[in-house]
Amino acid sequence: MNNKKYFVHESSFVDEPCEIGEGTKIWHFSHIMQNAKIGAGCNIGQNVVISPDVVLGKNVKIQNNVSVYTGVICEDDVFLGPSMVFTNVSNPRSHIIRRNEYQRTLVKQGASIGANAVIVCGHNIGRYAFIGAGAVVTKEVPDYALVVGNPGRIVGWMCQCGIKLKFEEQHTAKCSACGKEYTMRGETEIEEKEIQIKQVPLLDLKAQYASLRHLIEPAIREIVESQYFILGPKVTELEKKVARYSQVRYGVGVSSGTDALLIALMAIDINHEDEIITTPYSFFATAGVIARLGAKPVFVDIRPDTYNIDPAKIEAAVSSKTRAVIPVHLFGQMADMDPIMEIAQKYNLIVIEDAAQAIGAEYNDGRRAGSIGHMGCFSFFPSKNLGGFGDAGMVVTNDEHLAQKLVQLRVHGAELKYYHKMVGGNFRIDALQSAVLSVKMDYLDQWTQARQKNSEDYHTLFAEYKLTDKLTLPSKQNGYRHIFNQFVIRTPHRDRLLEHLRKHNVGCEIYYPVSLHNQECFAYLGYQNNDFPVSEEAARSTLAIPIYPELSAHQKEYVVYTISNFFK
């Protein structure tokens, strides 16, 4: 079962045949038995047994010392706490074989089962139900129910985000954290209230925070109580996590994505005599950091399908002054890296991947963003797929010498405090950001899968509304892992569509309205209109619509419905 799409610790056993989804992690001393089916993005803790024919959906989290016996089915997003117990027969005897009497237990989507709880077989656990620690479940559990005690009894109701609900006299409740509304149906059933969609934001960070508040706030308190704000163990922890996730040896946390690009150029001693090849269709920082060091940005046009730099046009831009190439993995999909690396090797150039929007994106052979070039640069700006509570970034590399130099440059070029080998800057990531990002890292693949599902749903909806001949939808290269930092559509009527969407409270944004070669500050480079026609056309016609993981089915349909009304 050697497959780099998922992780199995060397102390664990996986019997064949079985199915294990992408991004799943199986930790120490666990055993996955024949014919088990485990979905993508699951996390199987230490000393866990998954018996034959067990089915786990996507993003199932199983804590230490849990045995999931034959007959159990867990849908997506289920949480199984430490040492909780499933049974699969109701009257076991050591001397009687009851394999043909196994009873089915279904744990429905989003349910959580606390530590040391017992689920007596044959009873289903409802959607987003919450079984308290030590509870013994002996009957069916309805959706959203909060169950405690032995035998288990319903003592309340839980929101999808894990907050206990308070019902008013009108038999309605509104979650204090995420705002979802619920109504009672009798005494033993509630349902989420169908809300008339009135607006869809481009991004909803409050929804993400509501689901992680119980983890993030203790992490922040730990930093505050330690008063260890600058660098330290939390920074080291994040650096190791990001490096491992990105398939590289080293990560160096810095103060922003912009500073990640700047310090990467400083690490290779870029100066005013040098030229750097990059794309004209990107966030300003890509070219801005080149100019800040006195070097010359040299632009190469993009591909019309991916919006990434066109490798076929790079070699013609190489001169005797060219030192590096900065390809950008725009909107969450990687640039075509192999031909770029071939050109770099031919002309002895450094490749710095601008992966600000692409943490976890993969090339067509599974190599991750940041792992192919000499260095990769990430941004943890709050709106990114992995976003902090402010500015933060990271440079990753497999080169030990570059990693050591980056570490020195981020603290004013000092290896020992107050002893400066070079002129660096204050490019440090702080411990608070690192603590928040370390918590969020554990959910990144889950959010990526949700974004990918949202993209699939959009393609289906646009086809159903017969809009595919009126819009250009994002293309995904075969074999690539597109993480959809943005979902960018394209139309010659972009500006009027933007006004229409905003009028109807649909969040949207133009990335980017002016190609970099047309920016006033770069007029000295001498570029003219139509020098990079593909980039200029993208700047005139592209528009990003909501793609964030928490987007509901009603919200996606409202977005597409609103767009369809524009074209009527």
C-alpha positions as CSV (number, residue, x, y, z in Angstrom):
1,M,0.0,0.0,0.0
2,N,2.8,2.4,-0.8
3,N,1.1,5.5,-2.1
4,K,2.4,9.0,-1.5
5,K,-1.1,10.4,-1.7
6,Y,-1.6,9.3,1.9
7,F,0.6,8.6,4.9
8,V,1.0,5.4,6.9
9,H,3.4,5.3,9.9
10,E,6.1,2.6,9.6
11,S,4.8,0.9,12.8
12,S,1.3,0.4,11.4
13,F,-0.2,-2.3,9.2
14,V,-2.4,-2.0,6.2
15,D,-3.9,-5.2,4.8
16,E,-4.7,-5.5,1.2
17,P,-7.1,-5.1,-0.5
18,C,-8.4,-1.9,1.0
19,E,-9.1,1.7,-0.1
20,I,-7.4,4.8,1.4
21,G,-8.2,8.3,0.2
22,E,-5.9,11.1,-0.7
23,G,-4.4,13.1,2.3
24,T,-5.3,10.5,4.9
25,K,-2.8,10.0,7.7
26,I,-2.5,6.7,9.7
27,W,-0.4,7.1,12.8
28,H,1.5,4.7,15.2
29,F,0.6,1.1,15.9
30,S,-2.7,1.1,14.0
31,H,-4.1,-1.7,11.9
32,I,-6.3,-1.3,8.8
33,M,-7.8,-4.6,7.8
34,Q,-9.0,-6.1,4.5
35,N,-11.7,-4.4,2.5
36,A,-11.9,-1.4,4.7
37,K,-12.8,1.8,2.9
38,I,-11.3,5.1,4.2
39,G,-12.1,8.4,2.5
40,A,-9.8,11.3,1.8
41,G,-8.4,13.6,4.4
42,C,-9.0,11.2,7.4
43,N,-6.7,11.2,10.5
44,I,-6.4,7.8,12.2
45,G,-4.7,8.2,15.6
46,Q,-2.4,5.8,17.5
47,N,-3.4,2.2,18.3
48,V,-6.6,2.3,16.2
49,V,-8.1,-0.8,14.6
50,I,-10.3,-0.6,11.5
51,S,-12.0,-3.9,11.0
52,P,-12.9,-5.6,7.6
53,D,-15.6,-3.9,5.6
54,V,-15.7,-0.7,7.8
55,V,-16.6,2.4,5.7
56,L,-15.2,5.8,6.7
57,G,-16.2,8.9,4.7
58,K,-14.0,12.0,4.1
59,N,-12.3,13.9,6.9
60,V,-13.1,11.4,9.6
61,K,-11.0,12.0,12.7
62,I,-10.3,9.0,15.0
63,Q,-8.4,9.6,18.2
64,N,-6.1,7.1,20.0
65,N,-7.2,3.6,21.2
66,V,-10.4,3.2,19.2
67,S,-11.6,0.0,17.5
68,V,-14.0,0.5,14.6
69,Y,-15.7,-2.9,14.2
70,T,-17.3,-4.5,11.2
71,G,-20.8,-3.1,10.7
72,V,-19.8,0.5,11.4
73,I,-20.2,3.2,8.8
74,C,-19.1,6.7,9.4
75,E,-20.1,9.4,7.0
76,D,-18.1,12.5,6.2
77,D,-16.6,14.8,9.0
78,V,-17.3,12.3,11.9
79,F,-15.1,12.7,15.1
80,L,-14.4,9.7,17.3
81,G,-12.9,10.6,20.6
82,P,-10.1,8.7,22.5
83,S,-11.0,5.2,23.7
84,M,-14.7,5.4,22.6
85,V,-16.2,2.0,22.0
86,F,-18.4,0.5,19.3
87,T,-20.0,-2.9,19.7
88,N,-21.2,-5.1,16.8
89,V,-23.2,-7.7,18.6
90,S,-25.6,-7.2,21.5
91,N,-25.1,-10.5,23.3
92,P,-21.4,-11.6,22.9
93,R,-20.2,-14.9,24.3
94,S,-16.6,-16.1,24.0
95,H,-17.7,-19.7,23.1
96,I,-20.3,-18.7,20.5
97,I,-19.4,-17.3,17.0
98,R,-21.8,-14.5,16.1
99,R,-20.1,-13.2,12.9
100,N,-23.4,-13.6,11.0
101,E,-25.2,-11.5,13.6
102,Y,-23.2,-8.3,13.3
103,Q,-25.5,-5.3,13.5
104,R,-25.0,-2.1,11.5
105,T,-24.2,1.2,13.2
106,L,-24.4,4.3,11.1
107,V,-22.7,7.5,12.3
108,K,-24.1,10.3,10.1
109,Q,-22.3,13.3,8.8
110,G,-20.6,15.7,11.2
111,A,-21.4,13.7,14.4
112,S,-19.0,13.8,17.3
113,I,-18.5,11.0,19.9
114,G,-16.7,11.9,23.0
115,A,-13.9,10.1,24.9
116,N,-14.8,6.7,26.5
117,A,-18.4,6.8,25.1
118,V,-20.0,3.5,24.2
119,I,-22.3,3.0,21.2
120,V,-24.4,-0.1,21.5
121,C,-24.7,-1.6,18.0
122,G,-27.7,-1.2,15.8
123,H,-28.4,2.4,16.7
124,N,-27.7,5.3,14.3
125,I,-26.1,8.5,15.4
126,G,-27.8,11.5,13.7
127,R,-26.2,14.3,11.7
128,Y,-24.1,16.7,13.8
129,A,-25.2,14.9,17.0
130,F,-22.8,15.2,19.9
131,I,-22.3,12.3,22.3
132,G,-20.7,13.4,25.5
133,A,-17.7,11.8,27.1
134,G,-18.6,8.5,28.9
135,A,-22.1,8.4,27.6
136,V,-23.7,5.0,26.7
137,V,-25.9,5.1,23.7
138,T,-28.7,2.5,23.7
139,K,-31.2,4.0,21.2
140,E,-31.3,6.1,18.1
141,V,-29.8,9.6,18.3
142,P,-31.6,12.3,16.3
143,D,-29.8,15.0,14.3
144,Y,-28.1,17.7,16.3
145,A,-28.9,16.0,19.7
146,L,-26.6,16.4,22.7
147,V,-26.5,13.1,24.6
148,V,-24.9,12.5,28.0
149,G,-25.1,9.9,30.7
150,N,-25.7,6.1,31.2
151,P,-28.0,5.3,29.6
152,G,-27.6,8.2,27.2
153,R,-30.3,10.9,27.2
154,I,-30.9,14.0,25.2
155,V,-30.1,17.1,27.3
156,G,-29.9,19.7,24.5
157,W,-29.1,20.5,20.9
158,M,-25.9,21.4,19.1
159,C,-25.2,23.6,16.1
160,Q,-23.2,22.2,13.1
161,C,-20.3,24.3,14.4
162,G,-20.3,22.6,17.8
163,I,-22.0,25.3,19.9
164,K,-24.9,24.4,22.2
165,L,-28.1,26.0,21.1
166,K,-30.6,27.9,23.2
167,F,-34.2,27.6,22.1
168,E,-36.7,30.5,22.6
169,E,-40.4,30.2,23.3
170,Q,-41.1,30.3,19.6
171,H,-39.1,27.0,19.3
172,T,-36.4,28.6,17.3
173,A,-32.7,29.0,18.0
174,K,-29.9,31.0,16.4
175,C,-26.3,29.9,17.0
176,S,-24.3,32.5,18.9
177,A,-21.2,31.7,16.9
178,C,-22.0,31.1,13.3
179,G,-25.6,32.4,13.0
180,K,-27.2,29.3,11.7
181,E,-30.9,29.1,12.7
182,Y,-32.9,26.0,13.8
183,T,-36.5,25.1,14.5
184,M,-38.0,22.4,16.7
185,R,-40.2,19.7,15.2
186,G,-41.8,18.1,18.2
187,E,-39.9,17.4,21.3
188,T,-37.2,15.1,19.9
189,E,-36.2,16.6,16.5
190,I,-34.8,19.8,15.2
191,E,-33.9,21.0,11.7
192,E,-31.8,23.7,10.2
193,K,-34.1,26.6,9.2
194,E,-34.1,27.2,5.4
195,I,-32.9,30.7,5.1
196,Q,-33.8,32.8,2.1
197,I,-30.4,33.8,0.6
198,K,-30.0,37.5,0.6
199,Q,-26.2,37.8,0.2
200,V,-23.1,35.7,-0.5
201,P,-19.8,37.2,0.6
202,L,-16.7,36.6,-1.4
203,L,-15.1,35.1,1.8
204,D,-16.6,34.3,5.2
205,L,-13.8,34.1,7.7
206,K,-16.2,34.3,10.6
207,A,-17.7,30.9,9.7
208,Q,-14.2,29.3,9.7
209,Y,-13.3,30.9,13.0
210,A,-16.5,29.7,14.6
211,S,-15.6,26.1,13.9
212,L,-12.1,26.5,15.3
213,R,-12.5,28.9,18.1
214,H,-12.2,26.2,20.8
215,L,-8.8,25.3,19.4
216,I,-7.4,28.7,18.4
217,E,-8.2,30.7,21.6
218,P,-6.3,28.3,23.9
219,A,-3.4,28.4,21.5
220,I,-3.4,32.2,21.7
221,R,-3.7,32.1,25.5
222,E,-0.7,29.8,25.7
223,I,1.4,32.4,23.8
224,V,0.1,35.3,25.9
225,E,0.7,33.5,29.2
226,S,4.3,32.5,28.1
227,Q,5.0,36.0,26.8
228,Y,7.2,34.3,24.1
229,F,6.1,36.4,21.2
230,I,9.1,36.5,18.9
231,L,10.3,33.3,17.1
232,G,10.6,30.4,19.6
233,P,9.0,26.9,19.7
234,K,5.7,27.8,18.0
235,V,7.5,29.2,15.0
236,T,9.7,26.1,14.8
237,E,6.6,23.9,15.0
238,L,4.9,25.7,12.1
239,E,8.1,25.7,10.0
240,K,8.4,22.0,10.3
241,K,4.7,21.4,9.6
242,V,4.8,23.5,6.4
243,A,8.1,22.1,5.2
244,R,6.8,18.5,5.7
245,Y,3.5,19.4,4.0
246,S,5.3,21.0,1.1
247,Q,7.7,18.0,0.6
248,V,10.8,20.0,1.4
249,R,13.5,19.9,4.1
250,Y,13.4,23.5,5.5
251,G,10.9,26.2,6.2
252,V,11.7,29.7,7.3
253,G,8.8,31.7,8.7
254,V,8.7,35.4,7.8
255,S,6.5,38.4,8.2
256,S,4.5,38.3,5.0
257,G,4.3,36.7,1.6
258,T,5.8,39.9,0.1
259,D,8.8,39.6,2.5
260,A,9.1,35.9,1.6
261,L,9.7,36.9,-2.0
262,L,12.0,39.8,-1.0
263,I,14.2,37.7,1.4
264,A,14.4,34.9,-1.2
265,L,15.9,37.4,-3.7
266,M,18.2,38.8,-1.0
267,A,19.4,35.3,-0.3
268,I,20.8,35.0,-3.8
269,D,22.3,38.5,-3.7
270,I,20.1,40.2,-6.3
271,N,21.2,43.7,-7.1
272,H,20.8,46.5,-9.7
273,E,22.8,44.7,-12.4
274,D,20.4,41.8,-12.5
275,E,17.2,40.9,-14.4
276,I,14.5,38.6,-13.1
277,I,11.9,37.0,-15.5
278,T,8.4,36.8,-14.2
279,T,4.7,37.2,-15.2
280,P,2.9,40.5,-15.7
281,Y,-0.4,39.0,-14.4
282,S,0.0,38.6,-10.6
283,F,-0.3,40.6,-7.4
284,F,2.0,43.6,-7.3
285,A,4.5,42.1,-4.9
286,T,5.8,39.6,-7.4
287,A,7.5,42.4,-9.5
288,G,7.6,44.9,-6.7
289,V,10.2,43.1,-4.7
290,I,12.5,42.8,-7.8
291,A,12.3,46.6,-8.2
292,R,12.9,47.2,-4.5
293,L,16.3,45.6,-4.8
294,G,17.2,47.6,-7.9
295,A,16.9,44.7,-10.3
296,K,14.9,44.8,-13.5
297,P,11.6,42.9,-13.9
298,V,11.4,41.2,-17.3
299,F,7.9,40.1,-18.1
300,V,6.7,37.1,-20.1
301,D,3.1,36.6,-21.2
302,I,0.8,34.0,-19.6
303,R,-1.2,31.0,-20.9
304,P,-4.9,31.8,-21.5
305,D,-6.2,28.7,-19.8
306,T,-4.3,28.7,-16.5
307,Y,-3.2,32.4,-16.3
308,N,0.2,31.2,-15.4
309,I,3.5,32.1,-17.1
310,D,3.9,30.5,-20.5
311,P,7.1,28.4,-20.4
312,A,7.4,28.5,-24.2
313,K,8.1,32.3,-24.1
314,I,10.6,32.3,-21.3
315,E,13.8,31.4,-23.2
316,A,13.5,34.4,-25.6
317,A,13.5,36.7,-22.6
318,V,16.8,35.3,-21.1
319,S,19.8,37.7,-21.4
320,S,23.3,37.8,-20.0
321,K,21.9,39.7,-17.0
322,T,19.2,37.2,-16.1
323,R,19.7,35.7,-12.7
324,A,16.4,34.1,-11.8
325,V,12.8,33.2,-12.8
326,I,9.8,33.7,-10.6
327,P,6.8,31.7,-11.9
328,V,3.5,32.3,-10.1
329,H,1.1,29.5,-9.2
330,L,-1.9,31.7,-9.7
331,F,-5.3,31.2,-8.2
332,G,-4.2,27.8,-6.7
333,Q,-2.9,25.9,-9.8
334,M,0.8,25.3,-10.4
335,A,2.6,26.7,-13.4
336,D,4.1,24.1,-15.8
337,M,7.4,23.7,-13.9
338,D,9.4,21.1,-15.8
339,P,10.1,23.2,-18.9
340,I,10.9,26.2,-16.6
341,M,13.4,24.1,-14.6
342,E,15.0,22.9,-17.9
343,I,15.5,26.5,-19.1
344,A,16.9,27.4,-15.6
345,Q,19.4,24.6,-15.7
346,K,20.4,25.5,-19.3
347,Y,21.2,29.1,-18.3
348,N,22.2,28.5,-14.7
349,L,19.2,30.5,-13.3
350,I,17.6,30.3,-9.8
351,V,13.9,29.5,-9.7
352,I,11.8,31.0,-7.0
353,E,8.2,29.8,-6.9
354,D,5.6,32.4,-6.0
355,A,3.2,30.0,-4.3
356,A,1.4,32.7,-2.3
357,Q,-2.0,31.3,-3.4
358,A,-1.0,27.7,-3.8
359,I,0.0,25.9,-0.5
360,G,-0.8,22.2,-1.1
361,A,-1.2,22.6,-4.9
362,E,0.5,19.8,-6.9
363,Y,2.2,19.4,-10.2
364,N,1.1,16.5,-12.5
365,D,3.3,14.0,-10.7
366,G,2.4,14.8,-7.1
367,R,5.2,17.3,-6.4
368,R,3.9,20.2,-4.3
369,A,4.1,23.9,-4.8
370,G,7.4,25.2,-3.4
371,S,9.3,21.9,-3.7
372,I,10.4,22.1,-7.4
373,G,12.3,25.4,-7.6
374,H,15.3,26.4,-5.5
375,M,12.9,28.2,-3.1
376,G,9.1,28.5,-2.7
377,C,7.3,31.5,-1.1
378,F,4.0,31.3,0.7
379,S,1.6,34.0,2.0
380,F,-0.5,33.5,5.1
381,F,-2.6,36.6,4.5
382,P,-6.0,36.1,6.2
383,S,-7.8,35.5,2.9
384,K,-5.5,32.8,1.7
385,N,-6.5,29.1,1.9
386,L,-4.2,28.9,5.0
387,G,-4.6,32.4,6.5
388,G,-3.4,33.8,9.8
389,F,-4.8,36.6,12.0
390,G,-2.7,39.2,10.2
391,D,0.3,39.2,7.9
392,A,2.7,36.2,7.8
393,G,4.6,34.1,5.2
394,M,7.2,31.5,4.7
395,V,10.1,30.5,2.4
396,V,10.7,26.8,1.9
397,T,13.7,25.1,0.3
398,N,15.7,21.9,0.1
399,D,19.0,23.8,0.1
400,E,20.6,23.8,3.6
401,H,22.9,26.8,2.7
402,L,19.9,28.9,1.5
403,A,17.9,28.0,4.6
404,Q,20.7,29.1,6.9
405,K,21.1,32.3,5.0
406,L,17.4,33.0,5.1
407,V,17.4,32.5,8.9
408,Q,20.1,35.1,9.2
409,L,18.6,37.6,6.8
410,R,15.2,37.6,8.7
411,V,17.0,38.9,11.9
412,H,19.0,41.7,10.3
413,G,21.7,39.4,8.9
414,A,22.9,38.1,12.3
415,E,23.8,34.6,13.1
416,L,24.6,35.5,16.7
417,K,22.7,38.4,18.2
418,Y,24.4,41.8,17.5
419,Y,27.0,40.1,15.2
420,H,25.9,40.8,11.6
421,K,27.5,38.9,8.7
422,M,25.3,40.7,6.1
423,V,22.6,43.4,5.9
424,G,19.2,41.8,6.4
425,G,16.0,43.1,7.8
426,N,13.3,42.5,10.3
427,F,11.4,39.7,8.5
428,R,10.4,37.5,11.5
429,I,7.1,35.7,11.7
430,D,5.7,36.1,15.2
431,A,4.7,33.3,17.6
432,L,1.0,34.3,17.7
433,Q,0.6,33.9,13.9
434,S,2.5,30.6,14.1
435,A,0.2,29.2,16.8
436,V,-2.9,30.1,14.9
437,L,-1.5,28.7,11.6
438,S,-0.4,25.5,13.3
439,V,-4.0,24.9,14.4
440,K,-5.4,25.6,10.9
441,M,-2.8,23.4,9.2
442,D,-4.7,20.3,10.5
443,Y,-7.8,21.4,8.5
444,L,-6.1,22.6,5.3
445,D,-6.7,19.4,3.3
446,Q,-10.3,19.4,4.5
447,W,-10.8,23.0,3.3
448,T,-9.1,22.2,0.0
449,Q,-11.5,19.3,-0.6
450,A,-14.4,21.6,0.1
451,R,-13.1,24.1,-2.4
452,Q,-12.7,21.4,-5.0
453,K,-16.2,20.2,-4.3
454,N,-17.5,23.8,-4.7
455,S,-15.7,24.1,-8.0
456,E,-17.3,20.8,-9.2
457,D,-20.7,22.1,-8.1
458,Y,-20.2,25.4,-9.9
459,H,-19.4,23.6,-13.2
460,T,-22.5,21.5,-12.8
461,L,-24.7,24.5,-12.0
462,F,-23.3,26.6,-14.9
463,A,-24.1,23.8,-17.2
464,E,-27.6,23.4,-15.8
465,Y,-28.3,27.1,-16.3
466,K,-26.8,26.9,-19.8
467,L,-24.1,29.5,-19.2
468,T,-21.1,27.6,-20.4
469,D,-21.3,29.2,-23.8
470,K,-21.4,32.7,-22.2
471,L,-18.6,32.3,-19.7
472,T,-15.2,30.8,-19.5
473,L,-14.8,28.7,-16.4
474,P,-11.6,27.8,-14.6
475,S,-9.6,25.0,-16.3
476,K,-7.9,22.3,-14.3
477,Q,-4.8,20.7,-15.8
478,N,-5.0,16.9,-16.0
479,G,-3.2,15.3,-13.0
480,Y,-2.7,18.7,-11.2
481,R,-4.1,19.4,-7.7
482,H,-5.8,22.7,-8.0
483,I,-6.6,24.2,-4.5
484,F,-8.9,27.0,-5.8
485,N,-7.6,30.0,-3.8
486,Q,-9.9,31.8,-6.2
487,F,-12.6,30.6,-8.7
488,V,-12.2,32.9,-11.6
489,I,-14.7,33.2,-14.5
490,R,-14.2,35.2,-17.6
491,T,-16.5,37.3,-19.8
492,P,-16.2,40.3,-22.1
493,H,-19.0,41.8,-20.1
494,R,-17.0,41.6,-16.9
495,D,-17.5,45.1,-15.6
496,R,-21.2,45.1,-16.0
497,L,-21.5,41.6,-14.5
498,L,-19.5,42.9,-11.5
499,E,-22.0,45.7,-11.0
500,H,-24.9,43.3,-11.3
501,L,-23.5,40.9,-8.8
502,R,-22.7,43.6,-6.2
503,K,-26.2,45.0,-6.7
504,H,-27.6,41.6,-5.7
505,N,-25.1,41.2,-2.8
506,V,-22.9,38.6,-4.3
507,G,-19.3,39.1,-3.4
508,C,-16.8,39.3,-6.3
509,E,-13.4,40.7,-7.0
510,I,-11.2,41.5,-10.0
511,Y,-7.8,39.8,-9.8
512,Y,-6.1,41.8,-11.4
513,P,-7.4,44.9,-13.2
514,V,-4.1,46.2,-14.5
515,S,-1.2,44.1,-15.8
516,L,2.0,44.8,-14.1
517,H,3.7,46.1,-17.2
518,N,1.0,48.8,-17.4
519,Q,1.4,50.0,-13.9
520,E,2.5,53.6,-13.7
521,C,5.5,52.8,-11.4
522,F,6.9,50.5,-14.1
523,A,6.6,52.9,-16.9
524,Y,10.4,53.3,-16.9
525,L,10.7,49.7,-18.2
526,G,9.4,50.9,-21.5
527,Y,6.7,48.3,-22.1
528,Q,3.7,49.3,-24.3
529,N,0.1,48.3,-24.6
530,N,-0.4,45.0,-26.3
531,D,3.2,43.8,-25.5
532,F,1.5,41.0,-23.4
533,P,-1.9,40.6,-25.0
534,V,-3.0,37.5,-23.1
535,S,-2.3,39.2,-19.7
536,E,-4.0,42.4,-20.8
537,E,-7.1,40.5,-21.9
538,A,-7.2,38.6,-18.6
539,A,-7.1,41.9,-16.8
540,R,-10.1,43.1,-18.8
541,S,-12.3,40.0,-18.5
542,T,-11.7,38.0,-15.4
543,L,-13.8,38.0,-12.2
544,A,-13.6,35.9,-9.0
545,I,-16.7,34.6,-7.3
546,P,-17.1,33.0,-3.9
547,I,-15.3,29.6,-3.5
548,Y,-14.6,29.5,0.3
549,P,-15.1,26.0,2.0
550,E,-18.1,26.9,4.1
551,L,-20.2,27.9,1.0
552,S,-23.6,26.3,1.2
553,A,-25.5,24.6,-1.7
554,H,-28.1,27.4,-1.5
555,Q,-25.4,30.1,-1.7
556,K,-23.8,28.5,-4.8
557,E,-27.1,28.2,-6.5
558,Y,-27.9,31.8,-5.7
559,V,-24.5,32.9,-7.2
560,V,-25.2,31.1,-10.5
561,Y,-28.9,32.1,-10.5
562,T,-27.8,35.7,-10.2
563,I,-25.3,35.4,-13.0
564,S,-27.9,33.7,-15.2
565,N,-30.3,36.6,-14.7
566,F,-27.6,39.0,-16.0
567,F,-27.5,37.2,-19.3
568,K,-31.3,37.1,-19.8
